[in-house]
Amino acid sequence: MIVRTKDKITTPQAIIIVINYIVAVGILTLPRTTVEQIQTPDAWIAVIIGGLIAMIAGVIIVKISQRFPEKTFFQYSQELVGKWLGMFLSLLIIGYFLLSTGNQVRSLAAVTELYLLNETPIWAITLPFMWIGLYLIIGGINPLTRLFEIIFPITIIIFLLVTSLSFGVFEIDNLRPVLGLGVKPVLDGIKTTALAFTGFEIMFIIVAFMKHPNQAVKVVLVGISIPLLFYVITVVMVIGALSVDGVTLRTWPTLDLMRTYEITGLIFERFESLLLVIWIMQIFATFTITYYSAALGLSQLFQKNIRLFMYGLMPVIYLIAIIPKTTNDLFKIGDLIGNIALGLFGVLPLLLLIFLRLKDGKKKIDVQP
């Protein structure tokens, strides 16, 4: 299976894929990673700037992909930059998807073991999660999209619920003064926040599946804007409740915020469980789309049946997932993946755009009498 005509998604479905891909580990860790870098309450400004940068990179990717109708990056890369360089870049992106997939699984296991299934072996958490993901992606992109359409409204409802309840412990003074130390700390945090929006790179793939690829720019702008809103609200609420110093002392500050309050007399008196529900669903969404993308890339690159790679990548993903031995190791690998993403999807779109312009210029010269 490469790209079949029946494997088509609508514009709203494409938007939901982008949203579910981006909103993952960041909702739990972004407040801490950003505040550690900035050391001021202005982390939310850096989040906004990071989101805008992601939008620009995403639009560039879309404009390139629209020039090659019904082809993913793995199919048109060799046409654009040459056979060997195209294969090399495709393998780099596939490797990135694999690393990201393993990291998502390990992050899920770490948080689940800490908050829900204490002292449960890592393999007992990761393997069922992976097998369910495999079962889903075997059906292709359409079952993935339908699941995301179920996850998205549930995420919105629960997120707004737990966020609104956080106002009881929110202190506006913890966000003041705005730009008290100037603009430089905010600029120092842009790299960290921009990495939280990695996910726009999926446009290298899903433009080929869209019924209306001419609307792909809309997909990027809306698909990043909603996670941007999620992240800004999360960072503001966490810093407002825990303060800058309190955020840096916690590994998972968003979950710790939910544990600072309870409402007696309700079915749920503690609300971190609700946040974990939507977070696990979002991790599953990210895991399945990166898993599917890696398998699709290998399938299209080597012209083999995609199911061969879906099954074959399972042990590879598991081995990647068990590499981190501690939470610090997990964060270090996450930073490594982030730096790879910065190079691939921060620089690569610009280089591809230059190649495309050079190719267009050559064509104009060739057609001149």
N, C-alpha and C positions, 0 to 999 in steps of 0.2 A: 504493500500500500504506500503510495507516494502522496499526491494530493488529488483526491477524487472529487468529481463535481458534486456528489451528494454530501460531501463533508463541508457544508457551508454554514456560516453563522451570520446572524444579523448584527447590525451596528450596536444595539443595546447589549447583546450577548458578548460582543468583543469588549465593550466597556467593562462589563462585569468580570471578564477574565483578567483584565489589567488591574482592576481594583483588588480582586482576591489574590492576585500574585504579589502585589506590593505590600498589602497589609498582612504582615506575618510577625516575625520575631521583633521587629522594630517597635511594636506597640508596647512591649514589655521592657525593652532595653534602651530605646531612644532617649528618654529623659536622662538616664544616667550617663550614657556615652557622650551626649551633647554637653551636659553640665560639667562633666569632667574636663572636657576640652576648653570650654568657655569660661567657667568659674564665675559666671554672673547669671542673673535671672533672665537674661536676654536670649535664652536658647530658642525661644519661639520665633524670634526674628530670623535666626539662622535656618530654622526649619522651613520657613516661607521661601527664603532665597534658594535653599536646596531644592525645593519643589519646582521652582521656576526654572532652574538649571536643567532638571530632569525633563521638564516639558520641552525645552529647546532641543535637547538631544533626541527626545522621542519624535519630534516633528521631523528632524533631519532623517532619522531612520525610516519614517513613513514615506517621505518624499523619494528616497532611494528605492524603497520596495515597490512603490507605485509604478516605477518605470519598468518593472518586470512582472506583468500580470500573472497571477496564479502560480507564482514561484516563490518558495521560501529562500532565505539567505543561503541555505545549503545548496540550492539549485542554481541560483544566479551568481554566486560569488565567483565561480570559475569564469563565467562569461564576462564579469566586470573587471577582475584583477588578474586573470590568467589561471591556468589549471593548477599549478603547484601552490601558488600563494593562496588561491581560493580554497584549496583543500586544507592548507595549514590553518588559515583563519577559521574555517568550519570546525576543524578538530579542536582548536582553542576554545571556541564557544561551546562545543559539546562537552569538553572537559570542565568548563565553568559550570554548566548545568549539572553535571555529575557531582562536583564538589558541593554545589548549593543544595542539591537533593540530599546528600549525606548529612550535611550540616543541619538541614531542617529536621531530619529524623532524629538526630542526636539532641537538638534543642528541645524537641518535644519530649524525649525520654528523660532529659535532665529535669525539666519543670514538672512533669507528671510524677516522676519518682519523688521529688522534693515535697510537692504539695498534695498529691492524691494517693499515690501507691508507694508509700514509704518502704524502703529496703527491697523493692521488687527488682529483680535482675534487669539490666538494660535490654538484653535480648528478648525478654518476655514482653517488653513494651514495643520495641522497634519492629519485630517480625510480624505480628498481627497487623500493625499499621501499614507495613510495606506490602503485605499480601493483599490487603483490601485495596490499596492504591493500584496494584497491578491489575486486579480484577476490573477496576474502573477504566483504566486507560486502554485496556484491550479493545474496548468498544469504539475508541477513537475520540475525536475532539467534541463530538456532539453530546455524548453522555457526560463528559467533563463539564461542558457548558451548562447543561441542565442541572447538575449538582450545584454549581456555583450560583445559579439563579435561586436555588433554595437557601443556600448559606447566606447570601448577601442580605436579604431583609431581616433574617434572624440576627445577624451581626449588628445591623443598624439599630434594631429595637433594644437589644441587650446593652449595647454600648451607650446609647442615650440614657438608658435606665441607670446603669451604674455610675455614669458620669454625673447625672443630675443629683444623685444621692451624695456625691462627693462634696457638694456645696456646703454641707454642714461642717466640714473641717477645713474649708478653703479660707485662706487669709490673703487678701489682696496685697498687703504690705510685703509679702514674700517675693512679689514680682517687681518691687520698686528698689532703686530708681531705674527707669528705662534708659538704657545706654549710659549708665552711670560711669562706666570706665571707657566710654567712647565706642567707636565702631570696630576697632581692631579685634577685640575678643569675639565679636560676631563673625568677622571674616575668618578668624582662625577655626571656627566651628563649621564652616560651610562644607568642607570635605566630608565630615562625619554625617551631616544631615543629608547631603546629596546622595550618599551611599544608602541611606534608608529608603530612598525612592527607586533603587534598582528594581527592575520589573518592567520598565518601559521597553527593555530590549526584546521582550516577547513580540513586539511589533515586527521584528525581523521574520517572524513566522506566521502570525495570525492574519496579516494583511492578505496572504495568499488564500485564506479560508473565507474571507469576508464576501458576502453577497454584493456589497456596495463598497469596494475598496476606496472609492473617491471620498468616502466619509471617514477615512482612517485618522485624519488630523483631529477630528472631533473626538474620536475614541481616545487618543492620547491626552487631549486637554481635559476632558471630563474624567477619564480614568485615573489621572494623577491628581486632579483637584479634590476628589473625595477623600483619598488617603491623606492628602495634605491637610484637609480639614480635621480628619481623625487625629493626625499626629500633633497638630497645633493645640487642639483641645486637650489631648493627653498630656503634653508637656506643660501647658499652662496649669492644669489641675494638679498635676503631681508636684510641680515646684511650689504652687500656691499652698498646698497642704503640708508638704514635708520640708520646705525650704531648700536652698541650694546645698547647704551642708548635709541635710538629711538625705537628699537624693544620692549624693556621692557615696554615702555609707551603705547603700542597699544594692544588692545584686539585681533584683527584679522590683524596682521601685513602684511600678504601676500596680502590681499585685499587693505590695505592702500598703499602698494607699487604700485599697479595697478592704484591707484587714484592720484599718484604723477605726472603722465605724461598724455598727450593727443596729438593726431595727428589730426590736422584740415583737413577738406576736404574729409575724409573717411566716410563710412556709420557708423562705430563705432569710435567716437572720444575719448570715455572713455572705458577702456578695463577691468575694474573690472567686468562688466556684463558678458563678455566672460568667465572669470575665474569662476564666479558663476554658469554659465551654466554647465561646466564640473564638478564642485564640487557637485552640486545638483544631477547630474547623478551618480556620485560616491557614494554619500550618499545613493541614492536609491538602488544602487547595493549592498552596505553593508547591508542596511536594509533588503532587500529581502532574502539574503543568510542566515543571522542570524535568521530571522523569520522562514524561511523554515527549518533550522537546528533544532530550538527549537521544531517545530511541528513534525518533523521527529523523533527526540529523544523520545518525549512522545509517539508517535505512536508505535515505536519499543519496547519501554520499557514496555508498557501496552498492546501491541498486539491489538490495535484498529485502526480504519480507520483514516488516517492522516487528512482528511478534518474536522473531528470533532475537532481536536486540532487547525487547521488553523483558524477556525471561533471562537473557544473558547478563543484563546489567544489574539484576537483583543482588547477586553476591558482591559485586563491585561496590554498590551503594552501601551495603551492610558493612563492608570492610572500612569504607570511609567514615561511616557513622561511629564505629567503635574505636577509631584512632584517638580521640580526646579521652584522657583518663580523669581529668578534673574539669570543673567549670571554667577555671582560668584557661585551660587548654582549649576548651570549646570557644571561648571568646577570642583567643589568639588565632584560631583557624578562621573564625568569622571575620576578623580583621584582614587576614590574608585574602579571603574570598572577596572582601570589599575592595581591596587594592587591585585585585585582578579585574573586578568589574569596572573600576575607575579607568583602568588602562584600556580595556576592551570597548566599553560603551561610552566612555568620555572622549577618547581619542579616535577610535575606529570609525564612528559615523562621519567625522570630519574628513578623514583620509579617504573613505569611500566616496564622499561627495566630490572631493578633488579628482579622483579617478573618473567619476561619472562626467564631470565637466570636461576633462581632457578627452574622454572618449567622444563626447558630443562635438567638441572642437575638431577632432580628427575627421569625424563623419562629414562635417561641413566642408572641410578642405577637400575630402575625397570626391564630393559631388560637384565641386566647382569645375567648370569646363577649363 
